[in-house]
């Protein structure tokens, strides 16, 4: 999915969603819930994930 598609599906602008991805803004719990449902990702993972995908 593109940023445009995800942003539209969860009810935010593409620019805001991109800033959330970059860590510039902290998403609300409501937005995290919408993302978890849309992307079929556990809400706890989204809440705990700090954006660091490194396994070092």
mmCIF file of the N, C-alpha and C atoms, coordinates in Angstrom:
data_MODEL
# 
_entry.id   MODEL 
# 
loop_
_atom_site.group_PDB 
_atom_site.id 
_atom_site.type_symbol 
_atom_site.label_atom_id 
_atom_site.label_alt_id 
_atom_site.label_comp_id 
_atom_site.label_asym_id 
_atom_site.label_entity_id 
_atom_site.label_seq_id 
_atom_site.pdbx_PDB_ins_code 
_atom_site.Cartn_x 
_atom_site.Cartn_y 
_atom_site.Cartn_z 
_atom_site.occupancy 
_atom_site.B_iso_or_equiv 
_atom_site.pdbx_formal_charge 
_atom_site.auth_seq_id 
_atom_site.auth_comp_id 
_atom_site.auth_asym_id 
_atom_site.auth_atom_id 
_atom_site.pdbx_PDB_model_num 
ATOM 1   N N  . UNK A 1 1  ? 0.840  -1.186 0.000  1.00 0.00 ? 1  UNK A N  1 
ATOM 2   C CA . UNK A 1 1  ? 0.000  0.000  0.000  1.00 0.00 ? 1  UNK A CA 1 
ATOM 3   C C  . UNK A 1 1  ? 0.882  1.245  0.000  1.00 0.00 ? 1  UNK A C  1 
ATOM 4   N N  . UNK A 1 2  ? 0.394  2.280  -0.637 1.00 0.00 ? 2  UNK A N  1 
ATOM 5   C CA . UNK A 1 2  ? 1.135  3.538  -0.647 1.00 0.00 ? 2  UNK A CA 1 
ATOM 6   C C  . UNK A 1 2  ? 0.781  4.361  0.589  1.00 0.00 ? 2  UNK A C  1 
ATOM 7   N N  . UNK A 1 3  ? 1.591  5.369  0.858  1.00 0.00 ? 3  UNK A N  1 
ATOM 8   C CA . UNK A 1 3  ? 1.284  6.278  1.959  1.00 0.00 ? 3  UNK A CA 1 
ATOM 9   C C  . UNK A 1 3  ? -0.067 6.946  1.736  1.00 0.00 ? 3  UNK A C  1 
ATOM 10  N N  . UNK A 1 4  ? -0.359 7.305  0.498  1.00 0.00 ? 4  UNK A N  1 
ATOM 11  C CA . UNK A 1 4  ? -1.650 7.924  0.191  1.00 0.00 ? 4  UNK A CA 1 
ATOM 12  C C  . UNK A 1 4  ? -2.802 6.993  0.549  1.00 0.00 ? 4  UNK A C  1 
ATOM 13  N N  . UNK A 1 5  ? -2.688 5.736  0.183  1.00 0.00 ? 5  UNK A N  1 
ATOM 14  C CA . UNK A 1 5  ? -3.757 4.769  0.450  1.00 0.00 ? 5  UNK A CA 1 
ATOM 15  C C  . UNK A 1 5  ? -3.939 4.543  1.946  1.00 0.00 ? 5  UNK A C  1 
ATOM 16  N N  . UNK A 1 6  ? -2.842 4.389  2.653  1.00 0.00 ? 6  UNK A N  1 
ATOM 17  C CA . UNK A 1 6  ? -2.922 4.164  4.099  1.00 0.00 ? 6  UNK A CA 1 
ATOM 18  C C  . UNK A 1 6  ? -3.499 5.389  4.790  1.00 0.00 ? 6  UNK A C  1 
ATOM 19  N N  . UNK A 1 7  ? -2.972 6.556  4.468  1.00 0.00 ? 7  UNK A N  1 
ATOM 20  C CA . UNK A 1 7  ? -3.452 7.797  5.082  1.00 0.00 ? 7  UNK A CA 1 
ATOM 21  C C  . UNK A 1 7  ? -4.947 7.978  4.845  1.00 0.00 ? 7  UNK A C  1 
ATOM 22  N N  . UNK A 1 8  ? -5.380 7.753  3.626  1.00 0.00 ? 8  UNK A N  1 
ATOM 23  C CA . UNK A 1 8  ? -6.799 7.892  3.296  1.00 0.00 ? 8  UNK A CA 1 
ATOM 24  C C  . UNK A 1 8  ? -7.639 6.900  4.087  1.00 0.00 ? 8  UNK A C  1 
ATOM 25  N N  . UNK A 1 9  ? -7.175 5.677  4.200  1.00 0.00 ? 9  UNK A N  1 
ATOM 26  C CA . UNK A 1 9  ? -7.928 4.631  4.893  1.00 0.00 ? 9  UNK A CA 1 
ATOM 27  C C  . UNK A 1 9  ? -8.062 4.897  6.390  1.00 0.00 ? 9  UNK A C  1 
ATOM 28  N N  . UNK A 1 10 ? -7.075 5.565  6.989  1.00 0.00 ? 10 UNK A N  1 
ATOM 29  C CA . UNK A 1 10 ? -7.127 5.824  8.435  1.00 0.00 ? 10 UNK A CA 1 
ATOM 30  C C  . UNK A 1 10 ? -7.565 7.250  8.754  1.00 0.00 ? 10 UNK A C  1 
ATOM 31  N N  . UNK A 1 11 ? -7.819 8.050  7.718  1.00 0.00 ? 11 UNK A N  1 
ATOM 32  C CA . UNK A 1 11 ? -8.395 9.370  7.935  1.00 0.00 ? 11 UNK A CA 1 
ATOM 33  C C  . UNK A 1 11 ? -7.435 10.483 8.295  1.00 0.00 ? 11 UNK A C  1 
ATOM 34  N N  . UNK A 1 12 ? -6.206 10.404 7.797  1.00 0.00 ? 12 UNK A N  1 
ATOM 35  C CA . UNK A 1 12 ? -5.238 11.482 8.013  1.00 0.00 ? 12 UNK A CA 1 
ATOM 36  C C  . UNK A 1 12 ? -4.651 11.883 6.669  1.00 0.00 ? 12 UNK A C  1 
ATOM 37  N N  . UNK A 1 13 ? -3.949 13.010 6.653  1.00 0.00 ? 13 UNK A N  1 
ATOM 38  C CA . UNK A 1 13 ? -3.310 13.431 5.406  1.00 0.00 ? 13 UNK A CA 1 
ATOM 39  C C  . UNK A 1 13 ? -2.075 12.582 5.142  1.00 0.00 ? 13 UNK A C  1 
ATOM 40  N N  . UNK A 1 14 ? -1.671 12.519 3.890  1.00 0.00 ? 14 UNK A N  1 
ATOM 41  C CA . UNK A 1 14 ? -0.471 11.773 3.540  1.00 0.00 ? 14 UNK A CA 1 
ATOM 42  C C  . UNK A 1 14 ? 0.746  12.396 4.205  1.00 0.00 ? 14 UNK A C  1 
ATOM 43  N N  . UNK A 1 15 ? 0.788  13.721 4.269  1.00 0.00 ? 15 UNK A N  1 
ATOM 44  C CA . UNK A 1 15 ? 1.925  14.409 4.887  1.00 0.00 ? 15 UNK A CA 1 
ATOM 45  C C  . UNK A 1 15 ? 2.034  14.061 6.372  1.00 0.00 ? 15 UNK A C  1 
ATOM 46  N N  . UNK A 1 16 ? 0.897  14.042 7.073  1.00 0.00 ? 16 UNK A N  1 
ATOM 47  C CA . UNK A 1 16 ? 0.919  13.695 8.492  1.00 0.00 ? 16 UNK A CA 1 
ATOM 48  C C  . UNK A 1 16 ? 1.366  12.248 8.679  1.00 0.00 ? 16 UNK A C  1 
ATOM 49  N N  . UNK A 1 17 ? 0.812  11.355 7.869  1.00 0.00 ? 17 UNK A N  1 
ATOM 50  C CA . UNK A 1 17 ? 1.196  9.948  7.978  1.00 0.00 ? 17 UNK A CA 1 
ATOM 51  C C  . UNK A 1 17 ? 2.690  9.771  7.714  1.00 0.00 ? 17 UNK A C  1 
ATOM 52  N N  . UNK A 1 18 ? 3.220  10.473 6.723  1.00 0.00 ? 18 UNK A N  1 
ATOM 53  C CA . UNK A 1 18 ? 4.653  10.392 6.422  1.00 0.00 ? 18 UNK A CA 1 
ATOM 54  C C  . UNK A 1 18 ? 5.475  10.882 7.609  1.00 0.00 ? 18 UNK A C  1 
ATOM 55  N N  . UNK A 1 19 ? 5.021  11.946 8.260  1.00 0.00 ? 19 UNK A N  1 
ATOM 56  C CA . UNK A 1 19 ? 5.733  12.456 9.437  1.00 0.00 ? 19 UNK A CA 1 
ATOM 57  C C  . UNK A 1 19 ? 5.677  11.466 10.599 1.00 0.00 ? 19 UNK A C  1 
ATOM 58  N N  . UNK A 1 20 ? 4.573  10.758 10.742 1.00 0.00 ? 20 UNK A N  1 
ATOM 59  C CA . UNK A 1 20 ? 4.480  9.714  11.772 1.00 0.00 ? 20 UNK A CA 1 
ATOM 60  C C  . UNK A 1 20 ? 5.485  8.613  11.463 1.00 0.00 ? 20 UNK A C  1 
ATOM 61  N N  . UNK A 1 21 ? 5.558  8.197  10.195 1.00 0.00 ? 21 UNK A N  1 
ATOM 62  C CA . UNK A 1 21 ? 6.526  7.168  9.802  1.00 0.00 ? 21 UNK A CA 1 
ATOM 63  C C  . UNK A 1 21 ? 7.955  7.600  10.111 1.00 0.00 ? 21 UNK A C  1 
ATOM 64  N N  . UNK A 1 22 ? 8.247  8.869  9.902  1.00 0.00 ? 22 UNK A N  1 
ATOM 65  C CA . UNK A 1 22 ? 9.596  9.395  10.130 1.00 0.00 ? 22 UNK A CA 1 
ATOM 66  C C  . UNK A 1 22 ? 9.886  9.658  11.604 1.00 0.00 ? 22 UNK A C  1 
ATOM 67  N N  . UNK A 1 23 ? 8.878  9.543  12.452 1.00 0.00 ? 23 UNK A N  1 
ATOM 68  C CA . UNK A 1 23 ? 9.077  9.777  13.870 1.00 0.00 ? 23 UNK A CA 1 
ATOM 69  C C  . UNK A 1 23 ? 8.983  11.236 14.274 1.00 0.00 ? 23 UNK A C  1 
ATOM 70  N N  . UNK A 1 24 ? 8.500  12.084 13.396 1.00 0.00 ? 24 UNK A N  1 
ATOM 71  C CA . UNK A 1 24 ? 8.365  13.509 13.707 1.00 0.00 ? 24 UNK A CA 1 
ATOM 72  C C  . UNK A 1 24 ? 7.166  13.778 14.600 1.00 0.00 ? 24 UNK A C  1 
ATOM 73  N N  . UNK A 1 25 ? 6.146  12.928 14.511 1.00 0.00 ? 25 UNK A N  1 
ATOM 74  C CA . UNK A 1 25 ? 4.951  13.053 15.339 1.00 0.00 ? 25 UNK A CA 1 
ATOM 75  C C  . UNK A 1 25 ? 4.652  11.720 15.992 1.00 0.00 ? 25 UNK A C  1 
ATOM 76  N N  . UNK A 1 26 ? 4.108  11.787 17.188 1.00 0.00 ? 26 UNK A N  1 
ATOM 77  C CA . UNK A 1 26 ? 3.666  10.585 17.878 1.00 0.00 ? 26 UNK A CA 1 
ATOM 78  C C  . UNK A 1 26 ? 2.187  10.389 17.567 1.00 0.00 ? 26 UNK A C  1 
ATOM 79  N N  . UNK A 1 27 ? 1.828  9.261  16.988 1.00 0.00 ? 27 UNK A N  1 
ATOM 80  C CA . UNK A 1 27 ? 0.424  9.047  16.630 1.00 0.00 ? 27 UNK A CA 1 
ATOM 81  C C  . UNK A 1 27 ? -0.440 8.823  17.864 1.00 0.00 ? 27 UNK A C  1 
ATOM 82  N N  . UNK A 1 28 ? -1.694 9.193  17.744 1.00 0.00 ? 28 UNK A N  1 
ATOM 83  C CA . UNK A 1 28 ? -2.651 8.951  18.824 1.00 0.00 ? 28 UNK A CA 1 
ATOM 84  C C  . UNK A 1 28 ? -2.957 7.461  18.908 1.00 0.00 ? 28 UNK A C  1 
ATOM 85  N N  . UNK A 1 29 ? -3.498 7.057  20.032 1.00 0.00 ? 29 UNK A N  1 
ATOM 86  C CA . UNK A 1 29 ? -3.912 5.663  20.193 1.00 0.00 ? 29 UNK A CA 1 
ATOM 87  C C  . UNK A 1 29 ? -4.979 5.316  19.159 1.00 0.00 ? 29 UNK A C  1 
ATOM 88  N N  . UNK A 1 30 ? -5.861 6.266  18.871 1.00 0.00 ? 30 UNK A N  1 
ATOM 89  C CA . UNK A 1 30 ? -6.908 6.057  17.865 1.00 0.00 ? 30 UNK A CA 1 
ATOM 90  C C  . UNK A 1 30 ? -6.297 5.758  16.499 1.00 0.00 ? 30 UNK A C  1 
ATOM 91  N N  . UNK A 1 31 ? -5.270 6.520  16.121 1.00 0.00 ? 31 UNK A N  1 
ATOM 92  C CA . UNK A 1 31 ? -4.608 6.279  14.842 1.00 0.00 ? 31 UNK A CA 1 
ATOM 93  C C  . UNK A 1 31 ? -3.888 4.936  14.856 1.00 0.00 ? 31 UNK A C  1 
ATOM 94  N N  . UNK A 1 32 ? -3.217 4.617  15.950 1.00 0.00 ? 32 UNK A N  1 
ATOM 95  C CA . UNK A 1 32 ? -2.540 3.320  16.046 1.00 0.00 ? 32 UNK A CA 1 
ATOM 96  C C  . UNK A 1 32 ? -3.532 2.172  15.909 1.00 0.00 ? 32 UNK A C  1 
ATOM 97  N N  . UNK A 1 33 ? -4.693 2.317  16.519 1.00 0.00 ? 33 UNK A N  1 
ATOM 98  C CA . UNK A 1 33 ? -5.716 1.275  16.417 1.00 0.00 ? 33 UNK A CA 1 
ATOM 99  C C  . UNK A 1 33 ? -6.183 1.119  14.974 1.00 0.00 ? 33 UNK A C  1 
ATOM 100 N N  . UNK A 1 34 ? -6.418 2.232  14.303 1.00 0.00 ? 34 UNK A N  1 
ATOM 101 C CA . UNK A 1 34 ? -6.841 2.170  12.899 1.00 0.00 ? 34 UNK A CA 1 
ATOM 102 C C  . UNK A 1 34 ? -5.769 1.505  12.035 1.00 0.00 ? 34 UNK A C  1 
ATOM 103 N N  . UNK A 1 35 ? -4.509 1.855  12.281 1.00 0.00 ? 35 UNK A N  1 
ATOM 104 C CA . UNK A 1 35 ? -3.414 1.247  11.519 1.00 0.00 ? 35 UNK A CA 1 
ATOM 105 C C  . UNK A 1 35 ? -3.312 -0.247 11.801 1.00 0.00 ? 35 UNK A C  1 
ATOM 106 N N  . UNK A 1 36 ? -3.474 -0.633 13.068 1.00 0.00 ? 36 UNK A N  1 
ATOM 107 C CA . UNK A 1 36 ? -3.357 -2.052 13.411 1.00 0.00 ? 36 UNK A CA 1 
ATOM 108 C C  . UNK A 1 36 ? -4.428 -2.877 12.718 1.00 0.00 ? 36 UNK A C  1 
ATOM 109 N N  . UNK A 1 37 ? -5.633 -2.341 12.634 1.00 0.00 ? 37 UNK A N  1 
ATOM 110 C CA . UNK A 1 37 ? -6.724 -3.052 11.959 1.00 0.00 ? 37 UNK A CA 1 
ATOM 111 C C  . UNK A 1 37 ? -6.459 -3.102 10.460 1.00 0.00 ? 37 UNK A C  1 
ATOM 112 N N  . UNK A 1 38 ? -6.118 -1.963 9.879  1.00 0.00 ? 38 UNK A N  1 
ATOM 113 C CA . UNK A 1 38 ? -5.894 -1.885 8.439  1.00 0.00 ? 38 UNK A CA 1 
ATOM 114 C C  . UNK A 1 38 ? -4.773 -2.809 7.987  1.00 0.00 ? 38 UNK A C  1 
ATOM 115 N N  . UNK A 1 39 ? -3.672 -2.794 8.727  1.00 0.00 ? 39 UNK A N  1 
ATOM 116 C CA . UNK A 1 39 ? -2.480 -3.536 8.314  1.00 0.00 ? 39 UNK A CA 1 
ATOM 117 C C  . UNK A 1 39 ? -2.371 -4.916 8.959  1.00 0.00 ? 39 UNK A C  1 
ATOM 118 N N  . UNK A 1 40 ? -3.367 -5.265 9.789  1.00 0.00 ? 40 UNK A N  1 
ATOM 119 C CA . UNK A 1 40 ? -3.377 -6.555 10.478 1.00 0.00 ? 40 UNK A CA 1 
ATOM 120 C C  . UNK A 1 40 ? -2.093 -6.748 11.292 1.00 0.00 ? 40 UNK A C  1 
ATOM 121 N N  . UNK A 1 41 ? -1.794 -5.721 12.094 1.00 0.00 ? 41 UNK A N  1 
ATOM 122 C CA . UNK A 1 41 ? -0.613 -5.728 12.958 1.00 0.00 ? 41 UNK A CA 1 
ATOM 123 C C  . UNK A 1 41 ? -1.096 -5.589 14.396 1.00 0.00 ? 41 UNK A C  1 
ATOM 124 N N  . UNK A 1 42 ? -0.488 -6.329 15.304 1.00 0.00 ? 42 UNK A N  1 
ATOM 125 C CA . UNK A 1 42 ? -0.859 -6.265 16.709 1.00 0.00 ? 42 UNK A CA 1 
ATOM 126 C C  . UNK A 1 42 ? -0.673 -4.846 17.250 1.00 0.00 ? 42 UNK A C  1 
ATOM 127 N N  . UNK A 1 43 ? -1.692 -4.331 17.914 1.00 0.00 ? 43 UNK A N  1 
ATOM 128 C CA . UNK A 1 43 ? -1.640 -2.977 18.461 1.00 0.00 ? 43 UNK A CA 1 
ATOM 129 C C  . UNK A 1 43 ? -0.483 -2.813 19.439 1.00 0.00 ? 43 UNK A C  1 
ATOM 130 N N  . UNK A 1 44 ? -0.218 -3.823 20.246 1.00 0.00 ? 44 UNK A N  1 
ATOM 131 C CA . UNK A 1 44 ? 0.887  -3.734 21.205 1.00 0.00 ? 44 UNK A CA 1 
ATOM 132 C C  . UNK A 1 44 ? 2.229  -3.570 20.504 1.00 0.00 ? 44 UNK A C  1 
ATOM 133 N N  . UNK A 1 45 ? 2.392  -4.202 19.361 1.00 0.00 ? 45 UNK A N  1 
ATOM 134 C CA . UNK A 1 45 ? 3.626  -4.035 18.592 1.00 0.00 ? 45 UNK A CA 1 
ATOM 135 C C  . UNK A 1 45 ? 3.784  -2.586 18.159 1.00 0.00 ? 45 UNK A C  1 
ATOM 136 N N  . UNK A 1 46 ? 2.708  -1.999 17.653 1.00 0.00 ? 46 UNK A N  1 
ATOM 137 C CA . UNK A 1 46 ? 2.777  -0.605 17.213 1.00 0.00 ? 46 UNK A CA 1 
ATOM 138 C C  . UNK A 1 46 ? 3.053  0.335  18.384 1.00 0.00 ? 46 UNK A C  1 
ATOM 139 N N  . UNK A 1 47 ? 2.451  0.064  19.531 1.00 0.00 ? 47 UNK A N  1 
ATOM 140 C CA . UNK A 1 47 ? 2.643  0.924  20.701 1.00 0.00 ? 47 UNK A CA 1 
ATOM 141 C C  . UNK A 1 47 ? 4.062  0.826  21.242 1.00 0.00 ? 47 UNK A C  1 
ATOM 142 N N  . UNK A 1 48 ? 4.669  -0.346 21.159 1.00 0.00 ? 48 UNK A N  1 
ATOM 143 C CA . UNK A 1 48 ? 5.988  -0.556 21.742 1.00 0.00 ? 48 UNK A CA 1 
ATOM 144 C C  . UNK A 1 48 ? 7.116  -0.301 20.768 1.00 0.00 ? 48 UNK A C  1 
ATOM 145 N N  . UNK A 1 49 ? 6.828  -0.351 19.479 1.00 0.00 ? 49 UNK A N  1 
ATOM 146 C CA . UNK A 1 49 ? 7.875  -0.203 18.475 1.00 0.00 ? 49 UNK A CA 1 
ATOM 147 C C  . UNK A 1 49 ? 8.342  1.237  18.428 1.00 0.00 ? 49 UNK A C  1 
ATOM 148 N N  . UNK A 1 50 ? 9.644  1.436  18.577 1.00 0.00 ? 50 UNK A N  1 
ATOM 149 C CA . UNK A 1 50 ? 10.199 2.792  18.546 1.00 0.00 ? 50 UNK A CA 1 
ATOM 150 C C  . UNK A 1 50 ? 10.699 3.166  17.168 1.00 0.00 ? 50 UNK A C  1 
ATOM 151 N N  . UNK A 1 51 ? 10.410 2.331  16.182 1.00 0.00 ? 51 UNK A N  1 
ATOM 152 C CA . UNK A 1 51 ? 10.861 2.612  14.830 1.00 0.00 ? 51 UNK A CA 1 
ATOM 153 C C  . UNK A 1 51 ? 12.197 1.995  14.495 1.00 0.00 ? 51 UNK A C  1 
ATOM 154 N N  . UNK A 1 52 ? 12.866 1.424  15.472 1.00 0.00 ? 52 UNK A N  1 
ATOM 155 C CA . UNK A 1 52 ? 14.166 0.806  15.248 1.00 0.00 ? 52 UNK A CA 1 
ATOM 156 C C  . UNK A 1 52 ? 13.956 -0.641 14.846 1.00 0.00 ? 52 UNK A C  1 
ATOM 157 N N  . UNK A 1 53 ? 14.269 -0.948 13.597 1.00 0.00 ? 53 UNK A N  1 
ATOM 158 C CA . UNK A 1 53 ? 14.100 -2.317 13.121 1.00 0.00 ? 53 UNK A CA 1 
ATOM 159 C C  . UNK A 1 53 ? 15.416 -3.077 13.124 1.00 0.00 ? 53 UNK A C  1 
ATOM 160 N N  . UNK A 1 54 ? 16.442 -2.476 13.675 1.00 0.00 ? 54 UNK A N  1 
ATOM 161 C CA . UNK A 1 54 ? 17.754 -3.117 13.734 1.00 0.00 ? 54 UNK A CA 1 
ATOM 162 C C  . UNK A 1 54 ? 17.719 -4.283 14.706 1.00 0.00 ? 54 UNK A C  1 
ATOM 163 N N  . UNK A 1 55 ? 18.443 -5.336 14.377 1.00 0.00 ? 55 UNK A N  1 
ATOM 164 C CA . UNK A 1 55 ? 18.514 -6.499 15.266 1.00 0.00 ? 55 UNK A CA 1 
ATOM 165 C C  . UNK A 1 55 ? 19.907 -6.663 15.843 1.00 0.00 ? 55 UNK A C  1 
ATOM 166 N N  . UNK A 1 56 ? 20.718 -5.635 15.762 1.00 0.00 ? 56 UNK A N  1 
ATOM 167 C CA . UNK A 1 56 ? 22.103 -5.697 16.257 1.00 0.00 ? 56 UNK A CA 1 
ATOM 168 C C  . UNK A 1 56 ? 22.151 -5.798 17.754 1.00 0.00 ? 56 UNK A C  1 
# 
